[in-house]
């Protein structure tokens, strides 16, 4: 299982939309906090998969 990389953060934030987010990187893990939600590794991977599918559809 590969980890989400820091370079993916802009794509993730773009997909999540407008809002205030806190990003925490600890022990090689990224956790993104919004006002009501906490996104961890598996949720972040799902978002990146959706972004990848959207980019393929646009081509």
CHARMM-style PDB file with segment names, atoms N, HN, CA, C and O in Angstrom:
ATOM      1  N   UNK     1       0.853  -1.172   0.000  1.00  0.00      PROA
ATOM      2  CA  UNK     1       0.000   0.000   0.000  1.00  0.00      PROA
ATOM      3  C   UNK     1       0.899   1.235   0.000  1.00  0.00      PROA
ATOM      4  O   UNK     1       1.688   1.450   0.920  1.00  0.00      PROA
ATOM      5  N   UNK     2       0.761   2.042  -1.054  1.00  0.00      PROA
ATOM      6  HN  UNK     2       0.120   1.868  -1.801  1.00  0.00      PROA
ATOM      7  CA  UNK     2       1.593   3.233  -1.140  1.00  0.00      PROA
ATOM      8  C   UNK     2       0.959   4.384  -0.363  1.00  0.00      PROA
ATOM      9  O   UNK     2      -0.261   4.476  -0.227  1.00  0.00      PROA
ATOM     10  N   UNK     3       1.807   5.234   0.130  1.00  0.00      PROA
ATOM     11  HN  UNK     3       2.798   5.159   0.020  1.00  0.00      PROA
ATOM     12  CA  UNK     3       1.332   6.385   0.892  1.00  0.00      PROA
ATOM     13  C   UNK     3       1.037   7.548  -0.041  1.00  0.00      PROA
ATOM     14  O   UNK     3       1.610   7.645  -1.126  1.00  0.00      PROA
ATOM     15  N   UNK     4       0.160   8.408   0.377  1.00  0.00      PROA
ATOM     16  HN  UNK     4      -0.305   8.329   1.259  1.00  0.00      PROA
ATOM     17  CA  UNK     4      -0.137   9.631  -0.361  1.00  0.00      PROA
ATOM     18  C   UNK     4       1.056  10.563  -0.204  1.00  0.00      PROA
ATOM     19  O   UNK     4       1.626  10.670   0.882  1.00  0.00      PROA
ATOM     20  N   UNK     5       1.428  11.228  -1.274  1.00  0.00      PROA
ATOM     21  HN  UNK     5       0.965  11.140  -2.156  1.00  0.00      PROA
ATOM     22  CA  UNK     5       2.606  12.092  -1.230  1.00  0.00      PROA
ATOM     23  C   UNK     5       2.212  13.553  -1.040  1.00  0.00      PROA
ATOM     24  O   UNK     5       1.097  13.965  -1.362  1.00  0.00      PROA
ATOM     25  N   UNK     6       3.143  14.310  -0.518  1.00  0.00      PROA
ATOM     26  HN  UNK     6       4.049  13.975  -0.256  1.00  0.00      PROA
ATOM     27  CA  UNK     6       2.889  15.722  -0.250  1.00  0.00      PROA
ATOM     28  C   UNK     6       2.579  16.474  -1.538  1.00  0.00      PROA
ATOM     29  O   UNK     6       1.800  17.427  -1.516  1.00  0.00      PROA
ATOM     30  N   UNK     7       3.162  16.073  -2.647  1.00  0.00      PROA
ATOM     31  HN  UNK     7       3.795  15.299  -2.665  1.00  0.00      PROA
ATOM     32  CA  UNK     7       2.913  16.781  -3.910  1.00  0.00      PROA
ATOM     33  C   UNK     7       1.467  16.639  -4.382  1.00  0.00      PROA
ATOM     34  O   UNK     7       1.039  17.376  -5.270  1.00  0.00      PROA
ATOM     35  N   UNK     8       0.710  15.709  -3.805  1.00  0.00      PROA
ATOM     36  HN  UNK     8       1.057  15.111  -3.083  1.00  0.00      PROA
ATOM     37  CA  UNK     8      -0.696  15.525  -4.163  1.00  0.00      PROA
ATOM     38  C   UNK     8      -1.628  16.485  -3.425  1.00  0.00      PROA
ATOM     39  O   UNK     8      -2.801  16.588  -3.784  1.00  0.00      PROA
ATOM     40  N   UNK     9      -1.146  17.173  -2.426  1.00  0.00      PROA
ATOM     41  HN  UNK     9      -0.193  17.089  -2.134  1.00  0.00      PROA
ATOM     42  CA  UNK     9      -2.005  18.025  -1.592  1.00  0.00      PROA
ATOM     43  C   UNK     9      -2.769  19.076  -2.404  1.00  0.00      PROA
ATOM     44  O   UNK     9      -3.961  19.253  -2.154  1.00  0.00      PROA
ATOM     45  N   UNK    10      -2.156  19.784  -3.363  1.00  0.00      PROA
ATOM     46  HN  UNK    10      -1.187  19.640  -3.567  1.00  0.00      PROA
ATOM     47  CA  UNK    10      -2.948  20.764  -4.126  1.00  0.00      PROA
ATOM     48  C   UNK    10      -4.134  20.139  -4.861  1.00  0.00      PROA
ATOM     49  O   UNK    10      -5.209  20.736  -4.905  1.00  0.00      PROA
ATOM     50  N   UNK    11      -3.957  18.957  -5.435  1.00  0.00      PROA
ATOM     51  HN  UNK    11      -3.083  18.472  -5.399  1.00  0.00      PROA
ATOM     52  CA  UNK    11      -5.052  18.276  -6.129  1.00  0.00      PROA
ATOM     53  C   UNK    11      -6.157  17.899  -5.146  1.00  0.00      PROA
ATOM     54  O   UNK    11      -7.342  18.019  -5.454  1.00  0.00      PROA
ATOM     55  N   UNK    12      -5.757  17.447  -3.973  1.00  0.00      PROA
ATOM     56  HN  UNK    12      -4.794  17.350  -3.723  1.00  0.00      PROA
ATOM     57  CA  UNK    12      -6.739  17.042  -2.964  1.00  0.00      PROA
ATOM     58  C   UNK    12      -7.567  18.243  -2.522  1.00  0.00      PROA
ATOM     59  O   UNK    12      -8.795  18.166  -2.470  1.00  0.00      PROA
ATOM     60  N   UNK    13      -6.902  19.350  -2.202  1.00  0.00      PROA
ATOM     61  HN  UNK    13      -5.905  19.412  -2.244  1.00  0.00      PROA
ATOM     62  CA  UNK    13      -7.603  20.552  -1.747  1.00  0.00      PROA
ATOM     63  C   UNK    13      -8.518  21.081  -2.848  1.00  0.00      PROA
ATOM     64  O   UNK    13      -9.631  21.526  -2.568  1.00  0.00      PROA
ATOM     65  N   UNK    14      -8.058  21.035  -4.094  1.00  0.00      PROA
ATOM     66  HN  UNK    14      -7.154  20.674  -4.321  1.00  0.00      PROA
ATOM     67  CA  UNK    14      -8.893  21.487  -5.216  1.00  0.00      PROA
ATOM     68  C   UNK    14     -10.158  20.636  -5.310  1.00  0.00      PROA
ATOM     69  O   UNK    14     -11.244  21.169  -5.536  1.00  0.00      PROA
ATOM     70  N   UNK    15     -10.030  19.340  -5.142  1.00  0.00      PROA
ATOM     71  HN  UNK    15      -9.147  18.907  -4.958  1.00  0.00      PROA
ATOM     72  CA  UNK    15     -11.186  18.444  -5.217  1.00  0.00      PROA
ATOM     73  C   UNK    15     -12.130  18.650  -4.029  1.00  0.00      PROA
ATOM     74  O   UNK    15     -13.347  18.554  -4.189  1.00  0.00      PROA
ATOM     75  N   UNK    16     -11.590  18.929  -2.846  1.00  0.00      PROA
ATOM     76  HN  UNK    16     -10.601  19.007  -2.716  1.00  0.00      PROA
ATOM     77  CA  UNK    16     -12.428  19.138  -1.663  1.00  0.00      PROA
ATOM     78  C   UNK    16     -13.213  20.440  -1.759  1.00  0.00      PROA
ATOM     79  O   UNK    16     -14.311  20.541  -1.211  1.00  0.00      PROA
ATOM     80  N   UNK    17     -12.666  21.431  -2.444  1.00  0.00      PROA
ATOM     81  HN  UNK    17     -11.774  21.349  -2.888  1.00  0.00      PROA
ATOM     82  CA  UNK    17     -13.376  22.696  -2.624  1.00  0.00      PROA
ATOM     83  C   UNK    17     -12.933  23.760  -1.638  1.00  0.00      PROA
ATOM     84  O   UNK    17     -11.994  23.573  -0.865  1.00  0.00      PROA
ATOM     85  N   UNK    18     -13.640  24.888  -1.691  1.00  0.00      PROA
ATOM     86  HN  UNK    18     -14.403  25.040  -2.319  1.00  0.00      PROA
ATOM     87  CA  UNK    18     -13.311  26.026  -0.836  1.00  0.00      PROA
ATOM     88  C   UNK    18     -13.522  25.678   0.630  1.00  0.00      PROA
ATOM     89  O   UNK    18     -14.408  24.898   0.981  1.00  0.00      PROA
ATOM     90  N   UNK    19     -12.704  26.263   1.461  1.00  0.00      PROA
ATOM     91  HN  UNK    19     -11.985  26.896   1.176  1.00  0.00      PROA
ATOM     92  CA  UNK    19     -12.843  26.052   2.894  1.00  0.00      PROA
ATOM     93  C   UNK    19     -11.514  26.227   3.592  1.00  0.00      PROA
ATOM     94  O   UNK    19     -10.492  26.513   2.967  1.00  0.00      PROA
ATOM     95  N   UNK    20     -11.546  26.053   4.875  1.00  0.00      PROA
ATOM     96  HN  UNK    20     -12.376  25.821   5.383  1.00  0.00      PROA
ATOM     97  CA  UNK    20     -10.334  26.143   5.675  1.00  0.00      PROA
ATOM     98  C   UNK    20      -9.891  24.736   6.021  1.00  0.00      PROA
ATOM     99  O   UNK    20     -10.683  23.928   6.508  1.00  0.00      PROA
ATOM    100  N   UNK    21      -8.627  24.446   5.769  1.00  0.00      PROA
ATOM    101  HN  UNK    21      -7.985  25.102   5.374  1.00  0.00      PROA
ATOM    102  CA  UNK    21      -8.087  23.120   6.023  1.00  0.00      PROA
ATOM    103  C   UNK    21      -6.808  23.233   6.838  1.00  0.00      PROA
ATOM    104  O   UNK    21      -6.028  24.171   6.671  1.00  0.00      PROA
ATOM    105  N   UNK    22      -6.608  22.273   7.712  1.00  0.00      PROA
ATOM    106  HN  UNK    22      -7.242  21.511   7.847  1.00  0.00      PROA
ATOM    107  CA  UNK    22      -5.340  22.129   8.421  1.00  0.00      PROA
ATOM    108  C   UNK    22      -4.731  20.828   7.940  1.00  0.00      PROA
ATOM    109  O   UNK    22      -5.422  19.815   7.829  1.00  0.00      PROA
ATOM    110  N   UNK    23      -3.442  20.855   7.655  1.00  0.00      PROA
ATOM    111  HN  UNK    23      -2.881  21.678   7.745  1.00  0.00      PROA
ATOM    112  CA  UNK    23      -2.757  19.669   7.158  1.00  0.00      PROA
ATOM    113  C   UNK    23      -1.685  19.288   8.159  1.00  0.00      PROA
ATOM    114  O   UNK    23      -0.877  20.120   8.572  1.00  0.00      PROA
ATOM    115  N   UNK    24      -1.687  18.019   8.546  1.00  0.00      PROA
ATOM    116  HN  UNK    24      -2.344  17.343   8.211  1.00  0.00      PROA
ATOM    117  CA  UNK    24      -0.712  17.523   9.512  1.00  0.00      PROA
ATOM    118  C   UNK    24       0.043  16.360   8.869  1.00  0.00      PROA
ATOM    119  O   UNK    24      -0.566  15.432   8.336  1.00  0.00      PROA
ATOM    120  N   UNK    25       1.364  16.421   8.924  1.00  0.00      PROA
ATOM    121  HN  UNK    25       1.859  17.175   9.356  1.00  0.00      PROA
ATOM    122  CA  UNK    25       2.202  15.338   8.427  1.00  0.00      PROA
ATOM    123  C   UNK    25       2.998  14.816   9.609  1.00  0.00      PROA
ATOM    124  O   UNK    25       3.784  15.545  10.213  1.00  0.00      PROA
ATOM    125  N   UNK    26       2.787  13.542   9.934  1.00  0.00      PROA
ATOM    126  HN  UNK    26       2.148  12.950   9.443  1.00  0.00      PROA
ATOM    127  CA  UNK    26       3.473  12.954  11.074  1.00  0.00      PROA
ATOM    128  C   UNK    26       3.681  11.470  10.805  1.00  0.00      PROA
ATOM    129  O   UNK    26       2.773  10.778  10.345  1.00  0.00      PROA
ATOM    130  N   UNK    27       4.863  10.998  11.091  1.00  0.00      PROA
ATOM    131  HN  UNK    27       5.601  11.560  11.464  1.00  0.00      PROA
ATOM    132  CA  UNK    27       5.198   9.588  10.891  1.00  0.00      PROA
ATOM    133  C   UNK    27       4.879   9.131   9.473  1.00  0.00      PROA
ATOM    134  O   UNK    27       4.329   8.048   9.269  1.00  0.00      PROA
ATOM    135  N   UNK    28       5.228   9.964   8.494  1.00  0.00      PROA
ATOM    136  HN  UNK    28       5.674  10.844   8.659  1.00  0.00      PROA
ATOM    137  CA  UNK    28       5.028   9.677   7.069  1.00  0.00      PROA
ATOM    138  C   UNK    28       3.564   9.516   6.689  1.00  0.00      PROA
ATOM    139  O   UNK    28       3.251   8.847   5.705  1.00  0.00      PROA
ATOM    140  N   UNK    29       2.669  10.115   7.451  1.00  0.00      PROA
ATOM    141  HN  UNK    29       2.923  10.659   8.251  1.00  0.00      PROA
ATOM    142  CA  UNK    29       1.237  10.069   7.143  1.00  0.00      PROA
ATOM    143  C   UNK    29       0.714  11.484   7.032  1.00  0.00      PROA
ATOM    144  O   UNK    29       1.129  12.377   7.771  1.00  0.00      PROA
ATOM    145  N   UNK    30      -0.202  11.679   6.100  1.00  0.00      PROA
ATOM    146  HN  UNK    30      -0.539  10.954   5.499  1.00  0.00      PROA
ATOM    147  CA  UNK    30      -0.836  12.980   5.916  1.00  0.00      PROA
ATOM    148  C   UNK    30      -2.258  12.889   6.439  1.00  0.00      PROA
ATOM    149  O   UNK    30      -2.991  11.956   6.110  1.00  0.00      PROA
ATOM    150  N   UNK    31      -2.646  13.864   7.256  1.00  0.00      PROA
ATOM    151  HN  UNK    31      -2.051  14.621   7.524  1.00  0.00      PROA
ATOM    152  CA  UNK    31      -4.022  13.965   7.733  1.00  0.00      PROA
ATOM    153  C   UNK    31      -4.488  15.383   7.430  1.00  0.00      PROA
ATOM    154  O   UNK    31      -3.810  16.355   7.765  1.00  0.00      PROA
ATOM    155  N   UNK    32      -5.657  15.494   6.792  1.00  0.00      PROA
ATOM    156  HN  UNK    32      -6.208  14.704   6.520  1.00  0.00      PROA
ATOM    157  CA  UNK    32      -6.228  16.793   6.450  1.00  0.00      PROA
ATOM    158  C   UNK    32      -7.487  16.979   7.281  1.00  0.00      PROA
ATOM    159  O   UNK    32      -8.370  16.122   7.293  1.00  0.00      PROA
ATOM    160  N   UNK    33      -7.558  18.105   7.972  1.00  0.00      PROA
ATOM    161  HN  UNK    33      -6.840  18.801   7.962  1.00  0.00      PROA
ATOM    162  CA  UNK    33      -8.708  18.422   8.808  1.00  0.00      PROA
ATOM    163  C   UNK    33      -9.474  19.574   8.180  1.00  0.00      PROA
ATOM    164  O   UNK    33      -8.884  20.590   7.813  1.00  0.00      PROA
ATOM    165  N   UNK    34     -10.782  19.420   8.056  1.00  0.00      PROA
ATOM    166  HN  UNK    34     -11.261  18.595   8.354  1.00  0.00      PROA
ATOM    167  CA  UNK    34     -11.638  20.551   7.711  1.00  0.00      PROA
ATOM    168  C   UNK    34     -12.454  20.850   8.958  1.00  0.00      PROA
ATOM    169  O   UNK    34     -12.195  20.287  10.021  1.00  0.00      PROA
ATOM    170  N   UNK    35     -13.428  21.723   8.833  1.00  0.00      PROA
ATOM    171  HN  UNK    35     -13.637  22.181   7.969  1.00  0.00      PROA
ATOM    172  CA  UNK    35     -14.208  22.101  10.009  1.00  0.00      PROA
ATOM    173  C   UNK    35     -14.897  20.900  10.659  1.00  0.00      PROA
ATOM    174  O   UNK    35     -14.893  20.766  11.883  1.00  0.00      PROA
ATOM    175  N   UNK    36     -15.487  20.032   9.839  1.00  0.00      PROA
ATOM    176  HN  UNK    36     -15.490  20.141   8.845  1.00  0.00      PROA
ATOM    177  CA  UNK    36     -16.274  18.925  10.383  1.00  0.00      PROA
ATOM    178  C   UNK    36     -15.737  17.547  10.038  1.00  0.00      PROA
ATOM    179  O   UNK    36     -16.275  16.546  10.511  1.00  0.00      PROA
ATOM    180  N   UNK    37     -14.693  17.469   9.227  1.00  0.00      PROA
ATOM    181  HN  UNK    37     -14.256  18.282   8.842  1.00  0.00      PROA
ATOM    182  CA  UNK    37     -14.249  16.184   8.710  1.00  0.00      PROA
ATOM    183  C   UNK    37     -12.749  16.018   8.867  1.00  0.00      PROA
ATOM    184  O   UNK    37     -11.985  16.983   8.859  1.00  0.00      PROA
ATOM    185  N   UNK    38     -12.358  14.769   9.010  1.00  0.00      PROA
ATOM    186  HN  UNK    38     -12.979  13.985   9.017  1.00  0.00      PROA
ATOM    187  CA  UNK    38     -10.946  14.414   9.076  1.00  0.00      PROA
ATOM    188  C   UNK    38     -10.677  13.417   7.952  1.00  0.00      PROA
ATOM    189  O   UNK    38     -11.310  12.363   7.891  1.00  0.00      PROA
ATOM    190  N   UNK    39      -9.743  13.746   7.065  1.00  0.00      PROA
ATOM    191  HN  UNK    39      -9.229  14.603   7.115  1.00  0.00      PROA
ATOM    192  CA  UNK    39      -9.400  12.883   5.940  1.00  0.00      PROA
ATOM    193  C   UNK    39      -8.059  12.230   6.231  1.00  0.00      PROA
ATOM    194  O   UNK    39      -7.060  12.913   6.452  1.00  0.00      PROA
ATOM    195  N   UNK    40      -8.045  10.908   6.230  1.00  0.00      PROA
ATOM    196  HN  UNK    40      -8.857  10.352   6.051  1.00  0.00      PROA
ATOM    197  CA  UNK    40      -6.798  10.180   6.442  1.00  0.00      PROA
ATOM    198  C   UNK    40      -6.439   9.420   5.177  1.00  0.00      PROA
ATOM    199  O   UNK    40      -7.030   9.653   4.123  1.00  0.00      PROA
ATOM    200  N   UNK    41      -5.491   8.525   5.272  1.00  0.00      PROA
ATOM    201  HN  UNK    41      -5.011   8.336   6.129  1.00  0.00      PROA
ATOM    202  CA  UNK    41      -4.875   7.901   4.112  1.00  0.00      PROA
ATOM    203  C   UNK    41      -5.878   7.304   3.121  1.00  0.00      PROA
ATOM    204  O   UNK    41      -5.813   7.626   1.935  1.00  0.00      PROA
ATOM    205  N   UNK    42      -6.786   6.462   3.555  1.00  0.00      PROA
ATOM    206  HN  UNK    42      -6.839   6.200   4.519  1.00  0.00      PROA
ATOM    207  CA  UNK    42      -7.712   5.804   2.634  1.00  0.00      PROA
ATOM    208  C   UNK    42      -8.664   6.798   1.979  1.00  0.00      PROA
ATOM    209  O   UNK    42      -8.929   6.697   0.781  1.00  0.00      PROA
ATOM    210  N   UNK    43      -9.183   7.757   2.746  1.00  0.00      PROA
ATOM    211  HN  UNK    43      -8.968   7.838   3.719  1.00  0.00      PROA
ATOM    212  CA  UNK    43     -10.075   8.762   2.180  1.00  0.00      PROA
ATOM    213  C   UNK    43      -9.338   9.627   1.163  1.00  0.00      PROA
ATOM    214  O   UNK    43      -9.894   9.985   0.124  1.00  0.00      PROA
ATOM    215  N   UNK    44      -8.090   9.958   1.465  1.00  0.00      PROA
ATOM    216  HN  UNK    44      -7.638   9.667   2.308  1.00  0.00      PROA
ATOM    217  CA  UNK    44      -7.290  10.777   0.559  1.00  0.00      PROA
ATOM    218  C   UNK    44      -7.020  10.015  -0.732  1.00  0.00      PROA
ATOM    219  O   UNK    44      -7.061  10.601  -1.814  1.00  0.00      PROA
ATOM    220  N   UNK    45      -6.746   8.721  -0.636  1.00  0.00      PROA
ATOM    221  HN  UNK    45      -6.713   8.244   0.243  1.00  0.00      PROA
ATOM    222  CA  UNK    45      -6.521   7.910  -1.837  1.00  0.00      PROA
ATOM    223  C   UNK    45      -7.762   7.878  -2.714  1.00  0.00      PROA
ATOM    224  O   UNK    45      -7.653   7.948  -3.938  1.00  0.00      PROA
ATOM    225  N   UNK    46      -8.946   7.773  -2.108  1.00  0.00      PROA
ATOM    226  HN  UNK    46      -9.035   7.716  -1.113  1.00  0.00      PROA
ATOM    227  CA  UNK    46     -10.189   7.771  -2.885  1.00  0.00      PROA
ATOM    228  C   UNK    46     -10.360   9.092  -3.625  1.00  0.00      PROA
ATOM    229  O   UNK    46     -10.772   9.105  -4.785  1.00  0.00      PROA
ATOM    230  N   UNK    47     -10.045  10.199  -2.963  1.00  0.00      PROA
ATOM    231  HN  UNK    47      -9.710  10.188  -2.021  1.00  0.00      PROA
ATOM    232  CA  UNK    47     -10.151  11.517  -3.598  1.00  0.00      PROA
ATOM    233  C   UNK    47      -9.189  11.606  -4.776  1.00  0.00      PROA
ATOM    234  O   UNK    47      -9.559  12.104  -5.839  1.00  0.00      PROA
ATOM    235  N   UNK    48      -7.956  11.129  -4.601  1.00  0.00      PROA
ATOM    236  HN  UNK    48      -7.655  10.724  -3.737  1.00  0.00      PROA
ATOM    237  CA  UNK    48      -6.980  11.162  -5.688  1.00  0.00      PROA
ATOM    238  C   UNK    48      -7.416  10.288  -6.854  1.00  0.00      PROA
ATOM    239  O   UNK    48      -7.193  10.649  -8.009  1.00  0.00      PROA
ATOM    240  N   UNK    49      -8.035   9.142  -6.574  1.00  0.00      PROA
ATOM    241  HN  UNK    49      -8.216   8.848  -5.635  1.00  0.00      PROA
ATOM    242  CA  UNK    49      -8.548   8.284  -7.642  1.00  0.00      PROA
ATOM    243  C   UNK    49      -9.629   9.007  -8.430  1.00  0.00      PROA
ATOM    244  O   UNK    49      -9.663   8.922  -9.658  1.00  0.00      PROA
ATOM    245  N   UNK    50     -10.515   9.721  -7.734  1.00  0.00      PROA
ATOM    246  HN  UNK    50     -10.487   9.790  -6.736  1.00  0.00      PROA
ATOM    247  CA  UNK    50     -11.564  10.489  -8.406  1.00  0.00      PROA
ATOM    248  C   UNK    50     -10.961  11.589  -9.271  1.00  0.00      PROA
ATOM    249  O   UNK    50     -11.428  11.827 -10.385  1.00  0.00      PROA
ATOM    250  N   UNK    51      -9.935  12.255  -8.771  1.00  0.00      PROA
ATOM    251  HN  UNK    51      -9.557  12.061  -7.866  1.00  0.00      PROA
ATOM    252  CA  UNK    51      -9.276  13.313  -9.533  1.00  0.00      PROA
ATOM    253  C   UNK    51      -8.645  12.720 -10.789  1.00  0.00      PROA
ATOM    254  O   UNK    51      -8.737  13.309 -11.865  1.00  0.00      PROA
ATOM    255  N   UNK    52      -8.011  11.571 -10.661  1.00  0.00      PROA
ATOM    256  HN  UNK    52      -7.936  11.092  -9.786  1.00  0.00      PROA
ATOM    257  CA  UNK    52      -7.397  10.906 -11.806  1.00  0.00      PROA
ATOM    258  C   UNK    52      -8.421  10.523 -12.851  1.00  0.00      PROA
ATOM    259  O   UNK    52      -8.163  10.671 -14.046  1.00  0.00      PROA
ATOM    260  N   UNK    53      -9.574  10.035 -12.433  1.00  0.00      PROA
ATOM    261  HN  UNK    53      -9.783   9.914 -11.462  1.00  0.00      PROA
ATOM    262  CA  UNK    53     -10.633   9.679 -13.373  1.00  0.00      PROA
ATOM    263  C   UNK    53     -11.180  10.918 -14.065  1.00  0.00      PROA
ATOM    264  O   UNK    53     -11.470  10.878 -15.261  1.00  0.00      PROA
ATOM    265  N   UNK    54     -11.325  12.012 -13.335  1.00  0.00      PROA
ATOM    266  HN  UNK    54     -11.089  12.044 -12.364  1.00  0.00      PROA
ATOM    267  CA  UNK    54     -11.816  13.257 -13.932  1.00  0.00      PROA
ATOM    268  C   UNK    54     -10.841  13.784 -14.979  1.00  0.00      PROA
ATOM    269  O   UNK    54     -11.263  14.274 -16.026  1.00  0.00      PROA
ATOM    270  N   UNK    55      -9.539  13.686 -14.706  1.00  0.00      PROA
ATOM    271  HN  UNK    55      -9.196  13.288 -13.855  1.00  0.00      PROA
ATOM    272  CA  UNK    55      -8.538  14.160 -15.658  1.00  0.00      PROA
ATOM    273  C   UNK    55      -8.572  13.321 -16.926  1.00  0.00      PROA
ATOM    274  O   UNK    55      -8.400  13.859 -18.019  1.00  0.00      PROA
ATOM    275  N   UNK    56      -8.790  12.013 -16.806  1.00  0.00      PROA
ATOM    276  HN  UNK    56      -8.929  11.575 -15.918  1.00  0.00      PROA
ATOM    277  CA  UNK    56      -8.871  11.141 -17.980  1.00  0.00      PROA
ATOM    278  C   UNK    56     -10.102  11.485 -18.812  1.00  0.00      PROA
ATOM    279  O   UNK    56     -10.043  11.465 -20.042  1.00  0.00      PROA
ATOM    280  N   UNK    57     -11.218  11.800 -18.152  1.00  0.00      PROA
ATOM    281  HN  UNK    57     -11.266  11.816 -17.153  1.00  0.00      PROA
ATOM    282  CA  UNK    57     -12.448  12.141 -18.858  1.00  0.00      PROA
ATOM    283  C   UNK    57     -12.301  13.439 -19.646  1.00  0.00      PROA
ATOM    284  O   UNK    57     -12.904  13.590 -20.709  1.00  0.00      PROA
ATOM    285  N   UNK    58     -11.504  14.381 -19.131  1.00  0.00      PROA
ATOM    286  HN  UNK    58     -11.015  14.259 -18.268  1.00  0.00      PROA
ATOM    287  CA  UNK    58     -11.343  15.676 -19.783  1.00  0.00      PROA
ATOM    288  C   UNK    58     -10.468  15.590 -21.021  1.00  0.00      PROA
ATOM    289  O   UNK    58     -10.541  16.469 -21.880  1.00  0.00      PROA
ATOM    290  N   UNK    59      -9.639  14.553 -21.139  1.00  0.00      PROA
ATOM    291  HN  UNK    59      -9.580  13.840 -20.441  1.00  0.00      PROA
ATOM    292  CA  UNK    59      -8.737  14.428 -22.298  1.00  0.00      PROA
ATOM    293  C   UNK    59      -9.458  13.962 -23.485  1.00  0.00      PROA
ATOM    294  OT1 UNK    59      -8.858  13.800 -24.548  1.00  0.00      PROA
TER     295      UNK     59
END
